[in-house]
């Protein structure tokens, strides 16, 4: 599955776009200016997304990769 397919599935399940997750992560203190905040680990993001959005581990890790800057929208 491509990275974009993960994001599309996340949007279908949650109604949230990547920018929404950046904003929400910022509101929770997990991100600054749309990027992962210093000291925030993958497990922190995964726990948040599992609790608040019922995302599975793989989909939560896709959002983590987005926040960390490892992947971007449109990546294969």
N, C-alpha and C positions, 0 to 999 in steps of 0.2 A: 504494500500500500504506500502510495506517495505521501509526502508530508502534507501536501495540499489536501489530499483525500482525508487525512486525519482532521485537519482544520474544518473541512466541510462537514464531516460527521459530528464534530464537536458543536458546530453551529446548529446543525439539525437537532441535536439533543438538547442544547442549552439555550439556543437563541442568541448566543453571545458571539461577537466577532473578536478577532485578535486585539483590536484596539480596546474593546470592552474589558478583556482580561488584563491588559496593561493598566487600564484605569483602576479596575477593581483591586489588582495587586498593589497598586500605589496606595489606595485607600486603606488597605490592611497593613501597610508598612512593609510589604514584601518586595516592592519595586520602587525605583526612583527614576523619573523621566522615562517610564516604559521599559526600563532595564532592571534586571534582578538587583536588589539591594545587597550591599556587602554583607557577608555572613549568612545570607539565606541559602539554604541547601535544597536540593531536589526534594527531599523528604518533606520539607515544609510546604512546598508548592503542591505536592501530591496529596498530602493530608488535607489541605485547604480545599482542593478541587474535588476530592472524594466526598468530603463532608458537605460542602455547599452546593455541588453540582452533580453528585453521584457519578463522576467520571471514573472509568477504570484506570489502572496504572499506566497503560500505554498512551491513552489519550491525555492523561495528566502530564506525562513526560513530554508530550508534544508541546503543550503550553509552556512547560519549563524550558524546553529548547528555544521556544520563541522569545521568552523573557530573558534568557541568558544570551541570546544573539547567535546561537549555534545554527539556527534555521530561521528562514524568513518565509513570509507568505509567497506562494508560487513556486517554492522549491519542490523538486521532484522527490 
